[in-house]
């Protein structure tokens, strides 16, 4: 139970607290106002970032897995002739996603499409002209030369390793829905048109990369199987190899006629009309709240210190 004396002390403490806050209301108000103004200025100085994404569905074709599935049926007979064919079919979707996230693929993507300048030197986007604003302290447009001052081990001209890190951390996001298997590729950039173009290129390049790999593996498998046909006199084995060659030939044909070989676009990327961030109103409100908290703490600390000195 609370005794009358302790209740009175609490009442006194609360009255002192409110008295201190009221006495320092102008200080709290001034700090809150200053913080709000700073937050608004910072929010207005931040460039707009646009976000676009594409929703993809994996094409679960067998590809080179056709050789593995046929080998599962004829593996025992082939092993009798001393021929070993791997029957483990790879998870092509998982492989494609690993390629899409890989340093090699993204570095080659940056180099192939020549996006180093808009990736590393852009600072904003002019809505009226549709042109990117390039930092003159980083890249000189007139001479097309990198002029930035970088600390070792970085160099004036950004390396592909540095560009990959920036692209992966600040611009690109890849997510997979574990229930549906759908894949979402998201790109953020100062320019909405650049963001949309990069998503389109990424979808095209990953399909082309997986297609080339499957075609190369299928052609190597055909060459290997043709050698085995000439090396064996068993009619049964020769029939097996012919069927395997037929499967690989189908893989090559399907790959070369299908531009969306690995991923089929369900919802393509668009040029966004509205920015994704910064949320200027949120930044301003948070700045004002933070200023009020700082002002309150400062007034209470000052009041407590003055009472102790007395």
C-alpha positions as CSV (number, residue, x, y, z in Angstrom):
1,X,0.0,0.0,0.0
2,X,1.1,3.5,-0.8
3,X,1.6,5.6,2.3
4,X,0.3,9.3,2.4
5,X,3.9,10.6,2.5
6,X,5.1,8.6,-0.5
7,X,1.9,9.7,-2.4
8,X,2.7,13.3,-1.6
9,X,6.3,12.9,-2.7
10,X,5.0,11.5,-6.1
11,X,2.7,14.5,-6.5
12,X,5.5,16.8,-5.7
13,X,7.8,15.1,-8.2
14,X,5.1,15.3,-10.9
15,X,4.5,18.9,-10.2
16,X,8.2,19.6,-10.4
17,X,8.4,17.7,-13.6
18,X,5.6,19.7,-15.2
19,X,6.9,22.9,-13.8
20,X,10.3,22.2,-15.3
21,X,8.8,21.4,-18.7
22,X,6.6,24.5,-18.7
23,X,9.5,26.6,-17.7
24,X,11.5,25.2,-20.6
25,X,8.7,25.2,-23.1
26,X,10.4,27.8,-25.3
27,X,13.6,25.7,-25.4
28,X,11.7,22.6,-26.3
29,X,9.8,24.4,-28.9
30,X,12.9,26.0,-30.4
31,X,14.8,22.7,-30.6
32,X,11.7,20.9,-32.0
33,X,11.3,23.7,-34.7
34,X,15.0,23.6,-35.6
35,X,15.0,19.8,-35.9
36,X,11.9,19.9,-38.0
37,X,13.4,22.5,-40.3
38,X,16.6,20.5,-40.7
39,X,14.6,17.3,-41.4
40,X,12.6,19.1,-44.1
41,X,15.8,20.5,-45.7
42,X,17.4,17.1,-45.7
43,X,14.3,15.4,-47.1
44,X,14.1,18.0,-49.9
45,X,17.8,17.5,-50.7
46,X,17.5,13.7,-51.1
47,X,17.0,12.6,-54.7
48,X,14.0,10.5,-55.8
49,X,14.6,6.8,-56.1
50,X,12.3,4.8,-58.5
51,X,11.6,1.1,-58.2
52,X,10.4,-1.3,-60.7
53,X,10.1,-5.1,-60.8
54,X,9.3,-8.1,-63.0
55,X,7.5,-11.2,-61.9
56,X,8.9,-14.4,-63.5
57,X,7.8,-18.0,-63.6
58,X,10.4,-20.7,-64.2
59,X,10.1,-22.9,-67.2
60,X,10.6,-26.3,-65.8
61,X,11.8,-27.9,-69.0
62,X,14.3,-30.8,-68.6
63,X,16.9,-29.3,-70.9
64,X,20.0,-31.3,-70.4
65,X,18.2,-33.2,-67.8
66,X,16.7,-35.3,-70.7
67,X,20.0,-37.2,-70.8
68,X,19.8,-37.9,-67.1
69,X,16.2,-39.1,-67.3
70,X,17.0,-41.4,-70.2
71,X,20.1,-42.6,-68.4
72,X,17.9,-43.6,-65.4
73,X,16.1,-46.1,-67.7
74,X,19.1,-47.5,-69.5
75,X,21.8,-47.0,-66.9
76,X,22.2,-50.7,-66.0
77,X,22.6,-51.7,-69.6
78,X,25.0,-48.9,-70.4
79,X,27.1,-49.8,-67.3
80,X,27.5,-53.3,-68.6
81,X,29.4,-51.8,-71.5
82,X,31.6,-49.8,-69.2
83,X,29.8,-46.5,-69.8
84,X,28.8,-44.3,-66.9
85,X,26.2,-41.5,-67.3
86,X,25.3,-39.3,-64.4
87,X,21.6,-39.8,-63.6
88,X,21.4,-36.9,-61.1
89,X,19.2,-34.1,-62.7
90,X,20.2,-30.7,-61.5
91,X,17.6,-28.3,-60.1
92,X,17.7,-25.9,-63.0
93,X,15.7,-23.1,-61.3
94,X,18.0,-23.1,-58.3
95,X,21.0,-23.1,-60.6
96,X,19.6,-20.2,-62.6
97,X,19.0,-18.1,-59.5
98,X,22.6,-18.8,-58.3
99,X,23.9,-17.6,-61.7
100,X,21.7,-14.5,-61.5
101,X,23.1,-13.6,-58.1
102,X,26.7,-14.6,-59.0
103,X,29.6,-12.1,-59.2
104,X,30.6,-13.3,-62.6
105,X,27.2,-12.9,-64.2
106,X,26.5,-9.4,-62.7
107,X,30.0,-8.2,-63.5
108,X,29.6,-9.4,-67.1
109,X,26.2,-7.8,-67.2
110,X,27.6,-4.4,-66.1
111,X,30.4,-4.6,-68.7
112,X,28.2,-5.9,-71.5
113,X,25.6,-3.2,-71.2
114,X,28.1,-0.4,-70.3
115,X,26.2,0.8,-67.2
116,X,29.2,1.7,-65.1
117,X,28.6,5.5,-65.4
118,X,24.9,5.5,-64.5
119,X,25.6,3.0,-61.7
120,X,28.6,4.7,-60.1
121,X,28.4,8.4,-61.1
122,X,24.7,9.3,-61.3
123,X,23.3,11.5,-58.6
124,X,19.8,12.4,-59.8
125,X,17.4,12.4,-62.7
126,X,16.0,15.4,-64.6
127,X,12.3,14.7,-65.2
128,X,12.0,17.3,-67.9
129,X,14.9,16.3,-70.0
130,X,14.9,12.6,-69.0
131,X,18.7,12.7,-68.5
132,X,20.7,11.6,-65.6
133,X,22.7,14.1,-63.6
134,X,26.3,13.0,-63.4
135,X,28.6,14.0,-60.5
136,X,31.3,16.1,-62.2
137,X,33.7,15.1,-59.4
138,X,33.4,11.5,-60.3
139,X,33.0,11.4,-64.1
140,X,33.8,14.1,-66.6
141,X,31.2,13.9,-69.3
142,X,33.1,16.2,-71.7
143,X,36.2,14.0,-71.8
144,X,34.5,10.8,-70.9
145,X,37.0,10.1,-68.2
146,X,36.8,9.1,-64.5
147,X,38.1,11.8,-62.3
148,X,37.1,10.7,-58.9
149,X,39.6,10.6,-56.0
150,X,39.5,7.1,-54.6
151,X,41.4,5.7,-51.6
152,X,43.5,2.6,-52.2
153,X,42.8,-0.2,-53.0
154,X,40.1,1.5,-55.0
155,X,41.1,3.3,-58.2
156,X,39.8,6.3,-60.1
157,X,38.1,4.0,-62.6
158,X,35.7,1.7,-60.6
159,X,36.6,-1.9,-60.9
160,X,33.9,-4.5,-61.8
161,X,34.3,-5.9,-58.3
162,X,33.4,-2.5,-56.8
163,X,30.6,-2.0,-59.3
164,X,29.2,-5.5,-58.5
165,X,29.1,-4.7,-54.8
166,X,27.3,-1.4,-55.3
167,X,24.8,-2.9,-57.8
168,X,24.0,-5.8,-55.5
169,X,23.7,-3.8,-52.3
170,X,22.0,-0.6,-53.6
171,X,20.2,-1.4,-56.8
172,X,19.3,-5.0,-57.3
173,X,17.0,-7.3,-55.3
174,X,16.1,-10.9,-56.2
175,X,13.4,-12.7,-54.3
176,X,11.7,-16.1,-54.7
177,X,8.3,-17.1,-53.4
178,X,8.9,-20.5,-51.8
179,X,5.2,-21.5,-52.2
180,X,4.6,-20.6,-55.9
181,X,8.2,-20.7,-57.1
182,X,7.8,-17.3,-58.8
183,X,10.8,-15.0,-58.9
184,X,10.8,-11.3,-58.6
185,X,13.6,-9.1,-59.9
186,X,13.6,-5.6,-58.6
187,X,15.8,-2.7,-59.5
188,X,16.0,0.8,-57.9
189,X,17.6,3.8,-59.5
190,X,17.4,7.6,-59.9
191,X,15.9,7.2,-63.3
192,X,12.7,5.2,-63.8
193,X,13.6,4.4,-67.4
194,X,17.0,3.1,-66.4
195,X,15.5,0.9,-63.7
196,X,13.1,-0.6,-66.2
197,X,15.8,-1.1,-68.8
198,X,18.0,-2.9,-66.4
199,X,15.3,-5.3,-65.3
200,X,14.5,-6.1,-69.0
201,X,18.2,-6.8,-69.6
202,X,18.6,-9.0,-66.6
203,X,15.7,-11.2,-67.7
204,X,17.0,-11.4,-71.2
205,X,20.6,-12.2,-70.1
206,X,19.7,-14.9,-67.6
207,X,17.6,-16.7,-70.1
208,X,20.3,-16.4,-72.7
209,X,23.0,-17.5,-70.3
210,X,21.1,-20.7,-69.1
211,X,20.2,-21.4,-72.7
212,X,23.8,-21.2,-73.9
213,X,25.0,-23.5,-71.1
214,X,22.3,-26.1,-71.9
215,X,23.1,-26.0,-75.6
216,X,26.8,-26.4,-74.9
217,X,26.2,-29.3,-72.6
218,X,23.7,-30.9,-75.0
219,X,26.2,-30.6,-77.9
220,X,29.0,-32.1,-75.8
221,X,26.6,-35.0,-74.8
222,X,25.8,-35.6,-78.5
223,X,29.4,-35.7,-79.4
224,X,30.1,-38.1,-76.6
225,X,27.2,-40.4,-77.5
226,X,28.3,-40.5,-81.1
227,X,31.7,-41.6,-80.1
228,X,30.1,-44.4,-78.0
229,X,28.0,-45.6,-80.9
230,X,31.1,-46.1,-83.0
231,X,32.9,-47.7,-80.0
232,X,30.3,-50.5,-79.3
233,X,28.9,-53.2,-81.6
234,X,25.9,-54.0,-79.3
235,X,22.7,-53.1,-81.1
236,X,20.9,-52.6,-77.9
237,X,23.4,-50.0,-76.6
238,X,23.4,-48.3,-80.0
239,X,19.7,-47.9,-79.9
240,X,19.9,-46.4,-76.4
241,X,22.6,-43.9,-77.6
242,X,20.4,-42.9,-80.5
243,X,17.5,-42.2,-78.2
244,X,19.8,-40.1,-76.0
245,X,21.0,-38.2,-79.0
246,X,17.4,-37.5,-80.0
247,X,16.7,-36.1,-76.5
248,X,19.7,-33.8,-76.7
249,X,18.9,-32.7,-80.2
250,X,15.4,-31.7,-79.0
251,X,17.1,-29.7,-76.2
252,X,19.2,-27.7,-78.7
253,X,16.2,-27.1,-81.0
254,X,13.9,-25.9,-78.2
255,X,16.6,-23.7,-76.6
256,X,17.3,-21.9,-79.9
257,X,13.7,-21.1,-80.6
258,X,12.6,-19.9,-77.2
259,X,13.8,-16.5,-76.0
260,X,12.3,-17.1,-72.5
261,X,14.1,-20.3,-72.1
262,X,14.5,-20.4,-68.3
263,X,12.1,-17.7,-67.0
264,X,8.8,-16.7,-68.5
265,X,7.7,-13.2,-67.8
266,X,4.3,-13.0,-66.0
267,X,4.3,-9.3,-65.1
268,X,6.9,-7.3,-67.0
269,X,8.7,-4.3,-65.6
270,X,7.2,-0.8,-66.2
271,X,8.5,2.7,-66.1
272,X,7.2,3.9,-62.7
273,X,5.4,7.2,-62.5
274,X,5.8,7.7,-58.8
275,X,9.0,7.6,-56.7
276,X,9.5,4.8,-54.2
277,X,11.5,6.8,-51.8
278,X,12.4,9.0,-49.9
279,X,9.3,9.4,-47.8
280,X,9.7,13.1,-47.1
281,X,6.7,13.5,-44.9
282,X,7.8,10.6,-42.7
283,X,11.3,12.1,-42.5
284,X,9.9,15.5,-41.5
285,X,7.7,14.0,-38.8
286,X,10.4,11.9,-37.4
287,X,12.7,14.9,-37.3
288,X,10.2,16.9,-35.4
289,X,9.5,14.1,-32.9
290,X,13.2,13.5,-32.4
291,X,13.7,17.3,-31.8
292,X,10.9,17.3,-29.2
293,X,12.5,14.4,-27.4
294,X,15.9,16.0,-27.4
295,X,14.5,19.3,-26.2
296,X,12.6,17.6,-23.4
297,X,15.6,15.5,-22.2
298,X,17.8,18.6,-22.3
299,X,15.3,20.7,-20.2
300,X,14.8,18.0,-17.7
301,X,18.6,17.3,-17.4
302,X,19.3,21.0,-17.0
303,X,16.5,21.4,-14.4
304,X,17.7,18.4,-12.4
305,X,21.3,19.7,-12.5
306,X,20.2,23.2,-11.2
307,X,18.3,21.6,-8.3
308,X,21.3,19.6,-7.3
309,X,23.5,22.6,-7.4
310,X,21.1,24.3,-5.0
